[in-house]
Amino acid sequence: MSFDSRELKMDANVTQILVCPICKGPLLWDKTKKEFFCRSDLKAFPVIDGIPDMVPEEARDLTEEELEEKEK
């Protein structure tokens, strides 16, 4: 499967449907790192081959500093 970076422009409908699998809160999209993240849980969920990986055990831990950077 080839990957086109244009696919990573997440559709507004997708970002409204997806929620954090841990707390069920809203997720935000980081277009630079191509991942969704949850402010509440300080977790980042990668997008692999255009598919969000929402498995909690595979989520990356965010630091407070990273969160501040993302919100700029």
N, C-alpha and C positions, 0 to 999 in steps of 0.2 A: 504494500500500500504506500503510495507516495504521499508526501505531506506538503501541503501548501500553507505558507504562513498566513495567507488571507483567511483561511478557515478559523484562525484563532481570534478573529474579531467576533467575539461572542455576541450572539443575537440577544437583544433585550429580553425576549421571551425566555431564553435559557437562563439568564441571570436572575430572572424573577421566580423561576420554578425551583432552581437549586437552593437548598438550605444546608447548613452545616449538619453533617451526620451525627455529630456529638451532641450539640445543644439545640438543634433545629432552628437556630437563629439565621439571620441573613449572611450571605457571603458577598464579598467584594472581589472584583476582578483586578488583578495586577497584570497589565498588558506587557510590562517590561520583562517580568519573570515568567509570564504565561502560566499563572496559577491563580486559583481562587484562595481567599483567606478569610478567616473568621477572627474578628476583633476579640470576641468574648473568650474564646479558647486558645488564642494565640497559636493557631494551626494554619498551615498552608497546604492546599491540595493541588497537586500538579495536573496539567493537561498533557496526556500522552497520546500522540497520533490523533489529536483533535478530540479526544474523549476525556472528560474530567474523571480523575481517579479519586473517588470519594470514600475510599477505605480508610477508616480512622487510624489503623495501625501503620499505614503507609504515609500518613500526613507528616509534614515537616514542622518541627517546633519553631515558632517565631520568637525573637527576642523583643523586648519593649522598644529597643532602638530601631529594629527593622520595621516594626509597626508604625513608629513615628515617621520613618522614611516613606513608607507606603502611603501615608495619609497626607503627604505634602502635595 
